Amino acid sequence: MASIEISKVTKQFGSLQILKGIDLQIQSGEFLVLVGPSGCGKSTLLRTLAGLEKSDEGELKIDGKVINDVEPQSRSISMVFQNYALYPHMDVFSNIAFGLKLLNKPKHEIEHRVNGIANLLQISHLLDRKPKELSGGQRQRVALGRALARQNPVVLFDEPLSNLDAHLRSQMRVEIKRLHQNMKSTMIYVTHDQMEATTMGDRIAVMKEGVIEQLGTPTEIYHSPKNVFIARFIGSPEMNFLEGPIVKKVPWPEAQKPDQLLGVRPEALKVSRGPLGPQEVEIGQMQIELSENLGGQQMLHGIIENQSVRLLADSLDKFSISEQVPLKIDLTKVHIFDKKSGLNQRL
């Protein structure tokens, strides 16, 4: 395990500044996820830490040691890429063992490590196969095995699951988290998929245009988004944003200011039936336009005060298209955002 400290790191390609003074401390043994839209700088930050890119300014430390001028192979870092990067002429055993051979490890130690990693990843039966004989999920396991075999204290993942189908991505998320729990390495994982971020990370750093917008646990970021960008990006389906007279129905001083948005996640918005609870407020009538069956739940799409809104309801509840239903919100789960700054007024 190893702690990582990133201080005021910048990176520019031509006239385009990709990283704008990144400050980030990662605890030893932590699983940190860098998440954000394409072009936000998350992969560049990862590659800079790995030594594949050189920062323009700032300092990188691992366990207190400055590594800015240390060659990539000497940084005690392993990296797993999106495209697997396996050697097609080598079998699985040789792919996993390649880095160990470069380190001149004894033959018996190489065999012990490769077999142990293969067993952990459930690919022991594939050791004599070539990459072309493997499925996408199996190739990704081999790429993981090669990175983990060197037992480096830091492991970096650059969107490793984006080439897999939804079912395999779900499986591999669990496998990677299980590996982290067993190996206790410090891991940094880059993704644009907020579902991967919230299910895998001990903490999440949400990036936008070269800066970290918010850093915290998945629960903190989901329930206390710093601004409108975070609230839209984290959560599936994304948060509803309502404006106008609806906002004024929230009995908070922040809601009475001009140009405010009411942020409500679909699960915090309910069809109002019966008396209101002590922390509930009715906000008006919604006309139902569409219902999506999600299995145990249904997603209702509708219009309230000429604004689109989505909410989750039990799939057994019956609704009709064009039906008017009263909506209520749970005040403990809603937010007020300033339209101009985008900032959450309740934080």
C-alpha positions as CSV (number, residue, x, y, z in Angstrom):
1,M,0.0,0.0,0.0
2,A,1.1,3.6,-0.6
3,S,-0.3,7.1,-0.1
4,I,-0.3,9.5,-3.0
5,E,-0.1,13.3,-2.9
6,I,-0.9,15.4,-6.0
7,S,-0.2,19.1,-5.5
8,K,-1.0,21.9,-7.9
9,V,-0.5,19.7,-11.0
10,T,-1.0,21.4,-14.4
11,K,-0.8,20.0,-17.9
12,Q,-1.2,21.8,-21.2
13,F,-1.2,20.5,-24.8
14,G,-0.5,23.4,-27.1
15,S,-2.9,26.2,-26.1
16,L,-5.3,23.8,-24.4
17,Q,-4.9,23.5,-20.6
18,I,-6.1,20.0,-19.6
19,L,-5.2,20.0,-15.9
20,K,-5.7,23.3,-13.9
21,G,-3.8,23.0,-10.7
22,I,-5.0,19.6,-9.3
23,D,-4.7,19.0,-5.6
24,L,-5.6,15.5,-4.4
25,Q,-4.5,13.3,-1.5
26,I,-5.2,9.6,-1.7
27,Q,-4.9,7.5,1.4
28,S,-2.9,4.3,1.6
29,G,-5.1,1.3,0.5
30,E,-7.9,3.6,-0.7
31,F,-10.0,2.9,-3.9
32,L,-10.4,6.3,-5.5
33,V,-12.5,6.9,-8.6
34,L,-11.9,9.8,-11.0
35,V,-15.1,10.4,-12.9
36,G,-16.3,13.0,-15.4
37,P,-17.3,13.6,-19.0
38,S,-15.0,13.1,-21.9
39,G,-12.3,15.7,-22.0
40,C,-12.4,16.6,-18.3
41,G,-8.7,15.6,-17.8
42,K,-9.2,12.4,-15.7
43,S,-7.1,10.1,-18.0
44,T,-4.5,12.8,-18.4
45,L,-4.2,13.0,-14.6
46,L,-3.8,9.2,-14.4
47,R,-1.2,9.1,-17.1
48,T,0.7,11.9,-15.5
49,L,0.8,10.0,-12.2
50,A,2.0,6.9,-14.1
51,G,4.8,8.9,-15.8
52,L,3.3,8.4,-19.3
53,E,2.8,12.2,-19.4
54,K,5.0,14.9,-17.8
55,S,3.3,17.6,-15.8
56,D,4.0,21.2,-16.6
57,E,3.9,22.3,-13.0
58,G,3.1,20.8,-9.6
59,E,4.4,17.9,-7.6
60,L,3.6,14.2,-7.4
61,K,4.5,12.1,-4.4
62,I,4.2,8.4,-3.4
63,D,4.7,7.7,0.3
64,G,6.2,11.1,0.6
65,K,8.8,10.7,-2.2
66,V,8.7,13.1,-5.1
67,I,8.4,11.1,-8.4
68,N,8.1,13.8,-11.0
69,D,11.5,12.8,-12.5
70,V,11.3,9.1,-11.8
71,E,10.9,6.9,-14.9
72,P,7.5,5.1,-15.3
73,Q,9.0,1.6,-14.7
74,S,10.6,2.8,-11.4
75,R,7.4,4.3,-9.9
76,S,6.1,1.1,-8.3
77,I,2.9,1.5,-10.3
78,S,0.9,-1.0,-12.4
79,M,-1.6,0.1,-15.0
80,V,-4.6,-1.5,-16.6
81,F,-5.7,0.0,-19.9
82,Q,-9.0,0.1,-21.8
83,N,-7.7,-2.0,-24.8
84,Y,-6.1,-4.8,-22.7
85,A,-2.7,-4.5,-24.5
86,L,-2.0,-8.2,-24.4
87,Y,0.8,-9.8,-26.4
88,P,-1.1,-11.9,-29.1
89,H,1.8,-14.4,-29.6
90,M,2.0,-15.3,-25.9
91,D,-0.3,-17.5,-23.9
92,V,-2.1,-16.3,-20.8
93,F,0.6,-17.6,-18.5
94,S,3.4,-15.7,-20.4
95,N,1.3,-12.5,-20.6
96,I,0.8,-12.4,-16.8
97,A,4.4,-13.4,-16.2
98,F,6.0,-10.9,-18.6
99,G,6.6,-8.1,-16.1
100,L,8.0,-10.6,-13.5
101,K,10.5,-11.9,-16.1
102,L,11.7,-8.3,-16.9
103,L,12.4,-8.0,-13.1
104,N,14.5,-11.2,-13.3
105,K,12.3,-13.0,-10.7
106,P,13.2,-16.6,-10.0
107,K,11.2,-19.2,-12.1
108,H,9.6,-20.8,-9.0
109,E,8.4,-17.3,-7.8
110,I,7.0,-16.4,-11.2
111,E,5.0,-19.7,-11.3
112,H,3.8,-19.2,-7.7
113,R,2.6,-15.6,-8.4
114,V,1.0,-16.4,-11.8
115,N,-0.9,-19.4,-10.4
116,G,-2.0,-17.4,-7.4
117,I,-3.3,-14.5,-9.5
118,A,-4.9,-16.9,-12.0
119,N,-6.7,-18.7,-9.2
120,L,-7.9,-15.3,-7.7
121,L,-9.2,-14.2,-11.1
122,Q,-10.7,-17.7,-11.9
123,I,-8.7,-18.1,-15.1
124,S,-6.5,-21.0,-14.1
125,H,-8.0,-23.1,-16.9
126,L,-7.0,-20.5,-19.5
127,L,-3.2,-20.3,-18.8
128,D,-2.2,-22.1,-22.0
129,R,-4.6,-20.2,-24.3
130,K,-3.7,-17.3,-26.6
131,P,-5.6,-13.9,-26.3
132,K,-7.5,-14.6,-29.6
133,E,-9.1,-17.6,-28.0
134,L,-10.5,-15.6,-25.1
135,S,-13.7,-13.6,-24.6
136,G,-13.6,-9.9,-23.8
137,G,-14.2,-10.5,-20.1
138,Q,-11.4,-13.2,-20.0
139,R,-9.0,-10.9,-21.8
140,Q,-9.7,-8.2,-19.2
141,R,-9.0,-10.6,-16.4
142,V,-5.7,-11.4,-18.0
143,A,-4.8,-7.7,-18.2
144,L,-5.8,-7.4,-14.6
145,G,-3.6,-10.4,-13.7
146,R,-0.6,-9.0,-15.5
147,A,-0.9,-5.7,-13.6
148,L,-1.4,-7.3,-10.2
149,A,1.3,-10.0,-10.6
150,R,4.0,-7.4,-9.9
151,Q,2.4,-6.6,-6.6
152,N,3.1,-2.9,-6.9
153,P,1.5,-0.8,-4.1
154,V,-0.3,1.4,-6.6
155,V,-2.6,0.1,-9.4
156,L,-4.2,2.5,-12.0
157,F,-7.2,1.7,-14.1
158,D,-8.0,3.7,-17.3
159,E,-11.6,2.9,-18.2
160,P,-10.8,-0.9,-18.2
161,L,-14.4,-2.0,-18.6
162,S,-15.7,0.3,-21.4
163,N,-15.2,-2.4,-24.1
164,L,-17.4,-4.9,-22.3
165,D,-21.1,-5.5,-22.5
166,A,-23.3,-4.4,-19.6
167,H,-23.4,-7.9,-18.0
168,L,-19.7,-8.3,-18.1
169,R,-19.1,-4.8,-16.8
170,S,-21.3,-5.6,-13.8
171,Q,-19.4,-8.8,-13.1
172,M,-16.0,-7.2,-13.5
173,R,-16.9,-4.3,-11.1
174,V,-17.5,-6.9,-8.4
175,E,-14.2,-8.7,-9.3
176,I,-12.1,-5.6,-9.1
177,K,-13.7,-4.6,-5.7
178,R,-13.0,-8.1,-4.4
179,L,-9.4,-7.9,-5.6
180,H,-9.0,-4.6,-3.8
181,Q,-10.3,-6.0,-0.6
182,N,-8.0,-9.0,-0.8
183,M,-4.8,-7.2,-2.0
184,K,-5.2,-3.8,-0.1
185,S,-3.4,-2.0,-2.9
186,T,-4.0,1.7,-3.4
187,M,-6.1,1.9,-6.5
188,I,-7.2,4.8,-8.8
189,Y,-9.9,4.1,-11.3
190,V,-10.9,6.3,-14.2
191,T,-14.3,6.1,-15.7
192,H,-17.0,8.3,-17.4
193,D,-19.7,5.9,-16.0
194,Q,-21.2,7.3,-12.8
195,M,-22.6,3.9,-12.0
196,E,-19.1,2.4,-11.9
197,A,-18.0,5.4,-9.8
198,T,-20.7,5.1,-7.1
199,T,-20.6,1.3,-6.8
200,M,-16.8,1.0,-6.7
201,G,-15.2,4.0,-5.1
202,D,-14.3,4.5,-1.4
203,R,-14.2,8.1,-2.5
204,I,-15.1,9.8,-5.8
205,A,-13.4,12.9,-7.4
206,V,-15.8,14.4,-9.9
207,M,-13.9,16.3,-12.6
208,K,-14.9,19.0,-15.1
209,E,-12.7,21.0,-17.5
210,G,-9.5,20.2,-15.7
211,V,-10.5,20.7,-12.1
212,I,-12.0,18.6,-9.3
213,E,-15.5,19.9,-8.7
214,Q,-16.2,17.7,-5.7
215,L,-14.4,15.0,-3.7
216,G,-16.2,12.7,-1.2
217,T,-17.8,9.4,-0.6
218,P,-20.4,8.1,-3.1
219,T,-23.1,8.8,-0.4
220,E,-21.9,12.4,0.2
221,I,-21.8,13.3,-3.4
222,Y,-25.2,11.7,-4.2
223,H,-27.0,13.2,-1.3
224,S,-25.1,16.5,-1.0
225,P,-24.1,17.6,-4.6
226,K,-22.0,20.8,-4.5
227,N,-23.6,22.2,-7.7
228,V,-25.9,21.6,-10.6
229,F,-23.2,19.9,-12.6
230,I,-22.6,17.3,-9.9
231,A,-26.3,16.8,-9.3
232,R,-26.9,16.1,-13.1
233,F,-23.9,13.9,-13.6
234,I,-24.2,11.7,-10.5
235,G,-27.4,9.7,-10.4
236,S,-29.3,7.6,-12.9
237,P,-31.8,8.8,-13.8
238,E,-30.6,12.3,-13.2
239,M,-32.1,14.8,-10.8
240,N,-35.2,16.8,-11.8
241,F,-34.8,20.6,-11.8
242,L,-37.9,22.7,-11.4
243,E,-38.3,26.5,-11.3
244,G,-40.8,29.2,-11.0
245,P,-43.7,29.1,-8.5
246,I,-43.0,25.5,-7.6
247,V,-39.8,26.5,-5.9
248,K,-41.6,29.0,-3.6
249,K,-43.7,26.1,-2.2
250,V,-40.6,24.9,-0.3
251,P,-40.7,26.5,3.2
252,W,-37.0,27.5,3.2
253,P,-35.5,31.0,3.1
254,E,-33.2,29.9,0.2
255,A,-36.3,28.9,-1.9
256,Q,-37.8,32.4,-1.6
257,K,-34.9,34.1,-3.3
258,P,-35.2,35.0,-7.0
259,D,-33.7,32.7,-9.7
260,Q,-33.5,29.5,-7.7
261,L,-33.9,25.8,-8.9
262,L,-35.5,23.1,-7.0
263,G,-33.5,19.8,-7.3
264,V,-35.4,16.6,-6.7
265,R,-34.2,13.1,-7.4
266,P,-36.9,10.8,-8.9
267,E,-37.1,8.7,-5.7
268,A,-37.8,11.9,-3.6
269,L,-40.8,12.8,-5.7
270,K,-44.1,10.9,-4.9
271,V,-47.7,10.7,-6.0
272,S,-49.5,12.3,-3.1
273,R,-52.1,10.0,-1.6
274,G,-53.5,10.6,1.9
275,P,-52.3,13.1,4.4
276,L,-48.8,14.7,4.1
277,G,-46.0,13.7,6.5
278,P,-44.3,16.3,8.7
279,Q,-41.4,16.7,6.1
280,E,-43.6,16.6,3.0
281,V,-44.9,19.4,0.7
282,E,-47.3,19.1,-2.2
283,I,-46.0,21.0,-5.2
284,G,-48.9,20.6,-7.8
285,Q,-50.5,18.4,-10.4
286,M,-48.5,16.3,-12.9
287,Q,-50.0,15.1,-16.2
288,I,-48.6,11.6,-16.9
289,E,-47.2,11.2,-20.4
290,L,-45.4,7.9,-20.3
291,S,-44.6,5.0,-18.0
292,E,-41.5,2.8,-18.3
293,N,-41.6,-0.6,-16.6
294,L,-38.3,-1.2,-14.8
295,G,-39.4,-4.5,-13.1
296,G,-40.1,-3.8,-9.5
297,Q,-40.5,-0.1,-10.3
298,Q,-41.9,2.1,-13.0
299,M,-40.6,5.4,-14.2
300,L,-43.3,8.0,-14.7
301,H,-42.7,10.8,-17.1
302,G,-44.9,13.8,-16.9
303,I,-45.5,17.6,-17.1
304,I,-46.0,19.9,-14.1
305,E,-46.2,23.7,-14.6
306,N,-45.0,23.2,-18.2
307,Q,-41.9,21.5,-17.0
308,S,-40.8,17.8,-17.6
309,V,-40.4,15.6,-14.5
310,R,-39.6,12.0,-13.8
311,L,-40.4,10.0,-10.7
312,L,-40.2,6.4,-9.5
313,A,-43.3,4.4,-8.4
314,D,-44.1,0.8,-7.6
315,S,-44.7,-1.1,-10.8
316,L,-47.9,-2.6,-9.4
317,D,-49.5,0.9,-9.1
318,K,-51.9,1.7,-11.9
319,F,-51.7,5.0,-13.9
320,S,-53.3,6.1,-17.1
321,I,-51.7,8.3,-19.8
322,S,-52.9,11.9,-19.5
323,E,-54.0,11.2,-15.9
324,Q,-53.5,14.2,-13.5
325,V,-51.9,13.2,-10.2
326,P,-50.8,15.4,-7.3
327,L,-47.1,15.3,-6.4
328,K,-45.3,15.7,-3.1
329,I,-41.7,16.0,-2.2
330,D,-39.7,14.8,0.8
331,L,-38.0,18.0,2.2
332,T,-35.2,15.9,3.7
333,K,-34.1,14.8,0.1
334,V,-34.4,18.0,-2.0
335,H,-32.0,20.8,-2.8
336,I,-32.1,24.5,-3.8
337,F,-29.6,25.6,-6.5
338,D,-28.8,29.2,-7.6
339,K,-29.5,29.4,-11.3
340,K,-26.6,31.8,-12.0
341,S,-23.8,30.2,-10.0
342,G,-25.2,26.7,-10.0
343,L,-24.2,26.3,-6.3
344,N,-26.2,24.3,-3.8
345,Q,-27.7,26.8,-1.4
346,R,-28.3,24.3,1.3
347,L,-24.6,23.4,1.8
